[in-house]
Structure formats: C-alpha cells, structure tokens
Amino acid sequence: MTKVLKCGDLMPGCTFQAKAETEDEILQAAATHAREAHNLEPTPELVEKVRSAIREE
C-alpha cells in the first residue's frame, strides 16, 4: 500500500502531494517541501502534524 501526504490538509490551498512506500520517504519529501514552499523548518511539532496527516492509499 502506498502512503500519501496532501499538504493542503495542513496548509489550506497548497496542492503539493507526496506519495511513497514508507513514512520516512514521505517525511523527507515533506521537509524539503516545507522549506522550499512555506519557508518552514521542520520542528518536532511539525513532524508530528505531518505524521498524523499521512494516509494509506
């Protein structure tokens, strides 16, 4: 099963999606996206929010 993160679930209006086989791959893609698109550095709190938004497809 593939895991998916839809950034719009956390940042309304953002259309970024990350799909991967593992949560670690999603977190890596999300960290890069957060820095580049939202000027955010991953904090433990942000990582937990992202983790809770990851779904199975």
C-alpha positions in Angstrom: 0.0 0.0 0.0 1.2 3.5 -0.8 1.4 6.3 1.7 0.3 9.8 0.8 0.5 13.2 2.3 -1.6 16.1 1.0 -0.1 19.3 2.2 -3.4 21.0 1.7 -4.7 19.1 4.7 -2.2 21.1 6.8 -1.7 24.2 4.7 -5.0 25.1 3.1 -4.6 26.0 -0.6 -1.4 24.0 -1.1 -1.6 21.4 -3.8 1.6 19.5 -3.0 1.3 15.8 -2.6 3.9 13.2 -1.6 3.5 9.5 -2.3 5.9 6.8 -1.1 6.2 3.3 0.2 7.5 4.4 3.7 6.7 7.1 6.2 10.4 8.1 6.2 10.3 8.9 2.5 7.1 11.0 3.0 8.7 12.9 5.9 11.8 13.6 3.8 9.8 15.0 0.9 7.6 17.0 3.3 10.7 18.5 5.0 12.0 19.6 1.6 8.7 21.0 0.6 8.1 22.8 3.9 11.5 24.6 3.5 11.1 25.5 -0.2 7.4 26.3 -0.5 6.5 27.5 3.0 9.8 28.8 4.4 9.3 26.5 7.4 12.0 24.4 9.2 10.8 21.0 10.4 10.3 21.1 14.2 9.2 18.1 16.3 5.7 19.6 16.5 5.5 20.0 12.7 6.8 16.4 12.1 4.0 15.1 14.4 1.4 17.1 12.5 2.7 15.7 9.2 2.8 12.2 10.6 -0.9 12.5 11.6 -1.8 13.7 8.1 -0.2 10.7 6.3 -2.8 8.3 4.8 -2.8 4.9 3.2 -3.9 4.7 -0.4 
